[in-house]
Structure formats: C-alpha cells, structure tokens
C-alpha cells in the first residue's frame, strides 16, 4: 500500500489527522486538484466563509487574510471557499459559504454523516464542537474558525448498506486583518499546593468591557478549569481585565486542578483575537479551616472536618473591629514590622504602635494578620484588645503558622466589624452567594453552561 499524502508547504510534515485524503491513493490521484467529468461524486463538501468584514482575499503565503482565509497545501484560498472531497481523490474549487462556520455536507444522496472530528492548534489537542442536521446530511461548527490556526478534519459517512467511507482534510487559517489585537490570559496563583479556598485568577492583557457581553462570553468559553474530582464552578468578572473562578463550595480536599486557555485564534470582538496562554496546574491540600469567634475569644482549627486545636485569641477592639466573614490565607511572614501609621493611626496617638511581630499569617492586603502577640496574652481568651488582627501566644502562633498554607480558610464571626469585601482586599470571594457569583459570569447571564463543566467535544456521532 502506498503511503497517504501529507500536507506540505506552510504545514511542514504533519502526521495522523493532517492527511489530505484517505490512504491508498496513487501519485496521480494525489496530485489532482481539478474536478474532472470522470471524477466520482464528492463524498462530502467542506465549506466556510468569513464574516463580511473579514472577507478579504488572502495574499501569498496565507498572510493577513481575515480569520476565515485559508491555506491548503501551502497556497492561499479565498476567505470564502468550498472543497469537495472523495475517499480517493481531492478536488479544490472556489465558491461562497455562509456565516464563517465550518460546514460539511454529504455529497451523495444515499450517504449520511456519522462522524465529524475536527481538531486544531499546533498539538491538535483542542476540539471543535458542532451540530448535525436531523437528517444527517450536514454538519456545522458551533463557532467560526479561529485566526492563524492549523486544523485537521476527519469526516466519516455511511451509505444505505451501512458501509462507511472516510475523508480527511488539513488546512490553516490566516492572520487577523490589519489593526487587530491579541488577548492573552495569565493565570494565577502559580503552580503549587494550596488550600481549599484558593480562587483561580485570570488576568487579561486587554480590557473586555461590561458593555460588550458577547466578547466576555467568548472569553469565558475559552478559559477552561478542569478539576479532579469534578466540581460545579464558574468564572466571575471582577473588572474589565480580571476574572476569578471558584466552585460552588470549597475545592474538594486533595484535588488537582488544571487551568488552560482555548482562546488562541478565537475571535473575541471586532479586531480582537485570542493569543496562546501558558496553562496552570495546581493541587489542593487538606481542608483546613480556622474559625475565630470574637464573642468567645477562641479560634477553632479544623482539618478535614475534625477539630485539631482550640486557641485562645484576642481580636479587634472598639474602633478597630476585625472584619467579619471568610478570608483566605494570602501568605506567611516569619517576621514583620507592624506600624500603626500603616492603618491610619497618627504618630503620637495613644493607639499608635511600632512592633516586631513573629509568625504572621496574612489574610488581607490592608494588613490584617493572625500573629503572635505576647504582649496581650493576659487578654487572650478573655477580651478583644487588638487593632484588628487576631492575636495569640507565640507558641500557638508558631503552630498555626506551620499548620496553614496559602488558600486555607480563616473565618471570623461575631466581631461586630465590617464585612470582608469580595475582591479589593484579598480573596473575599466566598462571601458572595453562589447565585450572585453566577450573575458575574457572562455565560450565566446569557443562559449558557460554563464551558469548564464539560470536556472539549470535537467529534459528533449522530443517533441512528
């Protein structure tokens, strides 16, 4: 058997799904690009069209062609194109197709489409969702083709006797038209192990304003969070360049999370396309929760639901009440200098202080810590005398410092203080109800399912 032909030119040598046609072709068949009278009826016809504003004809080498402009075997095709494919012959001709969606149509009356598998990206790791017509005669992608992407398609049809035939196609799309921009997502926190309360953060390189909900929805569709075990979760827009992702409840203990972007090449808004982003993998440790009751002056530390320590503490006094609500450990500092002026206490005031502090676990950016306070041991477990931090003995603070990690939960109740804010002073995400959180998602607002809740689906097998 002869080797199947591979796409050349701009593609280089690509394997597997990058085959232009099925195995078993002769050299003459592989070289043929013109449809002749003796050519068999096309097995399927693959077509597309860019949006009207992107329909410019590609230049040599498939340069800036509009997101729907295509290259096939190293030569440019127009933004609107149609390729009839057979199981043993490849033909190419130019025609118009609608909507910028990838479309496949069965070319023989007795055939129906039974499988369409479309992948893209340099590693062909991403799939393209699509919909099949009820009669099985046609299929189209759910979203338009992306810019500057390599695609590989495999289509299988079935005749009336149940025999299947397969055709393959490889192509790449051109760069966005001039004046376009690229949007990249940078994920945080960094790789590592975190507590069950750690939100995922996506920082965007370009703002996506709230007045463009379609663009925000396009961004969310491309930001994938895969957790093992799986969770119900959603993105929430903090501002035009920042999104947070959290589950409905805390992450499952000892879970693993992978965050990635499928935005590369995707059209987000007029003139704006996604760029490649570095993925993030992190793990979640035990479920550690430290619950401080300011009314009883005690902190109860739980690990995976079991109490492991009860600590006498002191919290904020009148005028300096500790914030109520759920906070997340931001970091730990073995030694830090604390000054009253940093929280607005004037120098020379009776409340001013300047102290070296040990075993400081930070929970807000404004300076709220859980830390050693040997000067207030007599009040710990009895009264609230601090300027807003949770103070405890040096021994207990050292134990707590070693017991927690970034992302662990620190909750304060009954303090009489202000409520922890969601986003401007650390991670207060868990103080937002799930219903309100989902309202901050452009997908939820549009009535769509979070793309992170389901895997990529490039293949479609219609029901018999």
HUVENKA-V374595 format. One record per residue. N is the residue number from 1. D_CENTER is the distance of its C-alpha to the mean C-alpha in whole Angstrom. Layout:
n=N d_center=D_CENTER
n=N d_center=D_CENTER
//
This chain:
n=1 d_center=44
n=2 d_center=43
n=3 d_center=39
n=4 d_center=37
n=5 d_center=36
n=6 d_center=33
n=7 d_center=31
n=8 d_center=33
n=9 d_center=33
n=10 d_center=29
n=11 d_center=28
n=12 d_center=30
n=13 d_center=31
n=14 d_center=28
n=15 d_center=28
n=16 d_center=28
n=17 d_center=26
n=18 d_center=27
n=19 d_center=30
n=20 d_center=32
n=21 d_center=34
n=22 d_center=35
n=23 d_center=37
n=24 d_center=41
n=25 d_center=42
n=26 d_center=45
n=27 d_center=44
n=28 d_center=46
n=29 d_center=43
n=30 d_center=40
n=31 d_center=42
n=32 d_center=43
n=33 d_center=41
n=34 d_center=43
n=35 d_center=44
n=36 d_center=47
n=37 d_center=49
n=38 d_center=50
n=39 d_center=46
n=40 d_center=45
n=41 d_center=43
n=42 d_center=39
n=43 d_center=37
n=44 d_center=34
n=45 d_center=33
n=46 d_center=30
n=47 d_center=29
n=48 d_center=27
n=49 d_center=28
n=50 d_center=26
n=51 d_center=26
n=52 d_center=29
n=53 d_center=28
n=54 d_center=27
n=55 d_center=30
n=56 d_center=31
n=57 d_center=33
n=58 d_center=31
n=59 d_center=33
n=60 d_center=35
n=61 d_center=32
n=62 d_center=29
n=63 d_center=29
n=64 d_center=27
n=65 d_center=28
n=66 d_center=25
n=67 d_center=22
n=68 d_center=24
n=69 d_center=27
n=70 d_center=27
n=71 d_center=29
n=72 d_center=31
n=73 d_center=33
n=74 d_center=32
n=75 d_center=34
n=76 d_center=32
n=77 d_center=32
n=78 d_center=32
n=79 d_center=29
n=80 d_center=31
n=81 d_center=32
n=82 d_center=33
n=83 d_center=33
n=84 d_center=36
n=85 d_center=35
n=86 d_center=38
n=87 d_center=38
n=88 d_center=40
n=89 d_center=40
n=90 d_center=38
n=91 d_center=39
n=92 d_center=37
n=93 d_center=38
n=94 d_center=37
n=95 d_center=36
n=96 d_center=34
n=97 d_center=31
n=98 d_center=29
n=99 d_center=26
n=100 d_center=24
n=101 d_center=23
n=102 d_center=24
n=103 d_center=27
n=104 d_center=29
n=105 d_center=32
n=106 d_center=35
n=107 d_center=38
n=108 d_center=40
n=109 d_center=42
n=110 d_center=42
n=111 d_center=38
n=112 d_center=35
n=113 d_center=32
n=114 d_center=30
n=115 d_center=27
n=116 d_center=25
n=117 d_center=22
n=118 d_center=20
n=119 d_center=18
n=120 d_center=17
n=121 d_center=16
n=122 d_center=18
n=123 d_center=18
n=124 d_center=18
n=125 d_center=15
n=126 d_center=13
n=127 d_center=15
n=128 d_center=16
n=129 d_center=17
n=130 d_center=20
n=131 d_center=23
n=132 d_center=27
n=133 d_center=30
n=134 d_center=32
n=135 d_center=35
n=136 d_center=32
n=137 d_center=34
n=138 d_center=30
n=139 d_center=27
n=140 d_center=24
n=141 d_center=21
n=142 d_center=18
n=143 d_center=17
n=144 d_center=19
n=145 d_center=19
n=146 d_center=17
n=147 d_center=19
n=148 d_center=20
n=149 d_center=19
n=150 d_center=21
n=151 d_center=21
n=152 d_center=23
n=153 d_center=24
n=154 d_center=27
n=155 d_center=29
n=156 d_center=31
n=157 d_center=34
n=158 d_center=37
n=159 d_center=40
n=160 d_center=42
n=161 d_center=44
n=162 d_center=40
n=163 d_center=40
n=164 d_center=37
n=165 d_center=36
n=166 d_center=33
n=167 d_center=32
n=168 d_center=30
n=169 d_center=29
n=170 d_center=27
n=171 d_center=26
n=172 d_center=24
n=173 d_center=23
n=174 d_center=24
n=175 d_center=23
n=176 d_center=22
n=177 d_center=26
n=178 d_center=27
n=179 d_center=26
n=180 d_center=22
n=181 d_center=20
n=182 d_center=16
n=183 d_center=13
n=184 d_center=11
n=185 d_center=8
n=186 d_center=10
n=187 d_center=8
n=188 d_center=11
n=189 d_center=13
n=190 d_center=15
n=191 d_center=15
n=192 d_center=18
n=193 d_center=19
n=194 d_center=18
n=195 d_center=20
n=196 d_center=19
n=197 d_center=18
n=198 d_center=16
n=199 d_center=13
n=200 d_center=9
n=201 d_center=9
n=202 d_center=8
n=203 d_center=11
n=204 d_center=11
n=205 d_center=14
n=206 d_center=16
n=207 d_center=16
n=208 d_center=15
n=209 d_center=18
n=210 d_center=18
n=211 d_center=21
n=212 d_center=19
n=213 d_center=17
n=214 d_center=16
n=215 d_center=15
n=216 d_center=12
n=217 d_center=12
n=218 d_center=11
n=219 d_center=8
n=220 d_center=7
n=221 d_center=8
n=222 d_center=6
n=223 d_center=2
n=224 d_center=3
n=225 d_center=5
n=226 d_center=9
n=227 d_center=12
n=228 d_center=15
n=229 d_center=17
n=230 d_center=15
n=231 d_center=14
n=232 d_center=14
n=233 d_center=11
n=234 d_center=10
n=235 d_center=8
n=236 d_center=12
n=237 d_center=13
n=238 d_center=15
n=239 d_center=16
n=240 d_center=16
n=241 d_center=14
n=242 d_center=12
n=243 d_center=10
n=244 d_center=10
n=245 d_center=9
n=246 d_center=12
n=247 d_center=13
n=248 d_center=16
n=249 d_center=19
n=250 d_center=18
n=251 d_center=16
n=252 d_center=19
n=253 d_center=21
n=254 d_center=21
n=255 d_center=17
n=256 d_center=15
n=257 d_center=11
n=258 d_center=9
n=259 d_center=6
n=260 d_center=5
n=261 d_center=5
n=262 d_center=7
n=263 d_center=9
n=264 d_center=12
n=265 d_center=15
n=266 d_center=13
n=267 d_center=16
n=268 d_center=14
n=269 d_center=18
n=270 d_center=21
n=271 d_center=21
n=272 d_center=18
n=273 d_center=15
n=274 d_center=12
n=275 d_center=13
n=276 d_center=12
n=277 d_center=10
n=278 d_center=11
n=279 d_center=9
n=280 d_center=10
n=281 d_center=12
n=282 d_center=14
n=283 d_center=16
n=284 d_center=18
n=285 d_center=22
n=286 d_center=24
n=287 d_center=24
n=288 d_center=26
n=289 d_center=27
n=290 d_center=30
n=291 d_center=31
n=292 d_center=34
n=293 d_center=37
n=294 d_center=38
n=295 d_center=41
n=296 d_center=42
n=297 d_center=41
n=298 d_center=39
n=299 d_center=36
n=300 d_center=35
n=301 d_center=33
n=302 d_center=31
n=303 d_center=30
n=304 d_center=28
n=305 d_center=30
n=306 d_center=33
n=307 d_center=35
n=308 d_center=36
n=309 d_center=37
n=310 d_center=39
n=311 d_center=39
n=312 d_center=42
n=313 d_center=40
n=314 d_center=41
n=315 d_center=38
n=316 d_center=39
n=317 d_center=42
n=318 d_center=43
n=319 d_center=42
n=320 d_center=39
n=321 d_center=38
n=322 d_center=34
n=323 d_center=31
n=324 d_center=31
n=325 d_center=28
n=326 d_center=25
n=327 d_center=24
n=328 d_center=22
n=329 d_center=23
n=330 d_center=22
n=331 d_center=24
n=332 d_center=28
n=333 d_center=31
n=334 d_center=34
n=335 d_center=36
n=336 d_center=36
n=337 d_center=38
n=338 d_center=38
n=339 d_center=40
n=340 d_center=41
n=341 d_center=40
n=342 d_center=37
n=343 d_center=36
n=344 d_center=39
n=345 d_center=42
n=346 d_center=45
n=347 d_center=47
n=348 d_center=50
n=349 d_center=49
n=350 d_center=50
n=351 d_center=46
n=352 d_center=45
n=353 d_center=44
n=354 d_center=44
n=355 d_center=43
n=356 d_center=41
n=357 d_center=39
n=358 d_center=38
n=359 d_center=35
n=360 d_center=33
n=361 d_center=30
n=362 d_center=28
n=363 d_center=26
n=364 d_center=26
n=365 d_center=26
n=366 d_center=29
n=367 d_center=31
n=368 d_center=31
n=369 d_center=31
n=370 d_center=33
n=371 d_center=36
n=372 d_center=39
n=373 d_center=42
n=374 d_center=45
n=375 d_center=47
n=376 d_center=46
n=377 d_center=47
n=378 d_center=49
n=379 d_center=47
n=380 d_center=44
n=381 d_center=44
n=382 d_center=47
n=383 d_center=46
n=384 d_center=43
n=385 d_center=44
n=386 d_center=41
n=387 d_center=40
n=388 d_center=36
n=389 d_center=35
n=390 d_center=36
n=391 d_center=39
n=392 d_center=40
n=393 d_center=42
n=394 d_center=42
n=395 d_center=42
n=396 d_center=39
n=397 d_center=37
n=398 d_center=37
n=399 d_center=36
n=400 d_center=33
n=401 d_center=32
n=402 d_center=32
n=403 d_center=31
n=404 d_center=27
n=405 d_center=24
n=406 d_center=21
n=407 d_center=19
n=408 d_center=23
n=409 d_center=24
n=410 d_center=27
n=411 d_center=28
n=412 d_center=31
n=413 d_center=33
n=414 d_center=37
n=415 d_center=37
n=416 d_center=38
n=417 d_center=35
n=418 d_center=33
n=419 d_center=30
n=420 d_center=27
n=421 d_center=24
n=422 d_center=21
n=423 d_center=19
n=424 d_center=22
n=425 d_center=24
n=426 d_center=21
n=427 d_center=19
n=428 d_center=21
n=429 d_center=18
n=430 d_center=20
n=431 d_center=23
n=432 d_center=21
n=433 d_center=22
n=434 d_center=19
n=435 d_center=20
n=436 d_center=20
n=437 d_center=17
n=438 d_center=16
n=439 d_center=18
n=440 d_center=15
n=441 d_center=13
n=442 d_center=13
n=443 d_center=13
n=444 d_center=15
n=445 d_center=18
n=446 d_center=18
n=447 d_center=18
n=448 d_center=15
n=449 d_center=14
n=450 d_center=10
n=451 d_center=8
n=452 d_center=7
n=453 d_center=11
n=454 d_center=12
n=455 d_center=12
n=456 d_center=12
n=457 d_center=16
n=458 d_center=18
n=459 d_center=21
n=460 d_center=23
n=461 d_center=26
n=462 d_center=28
n=463 d_center=31
n=464 d_center=34
//
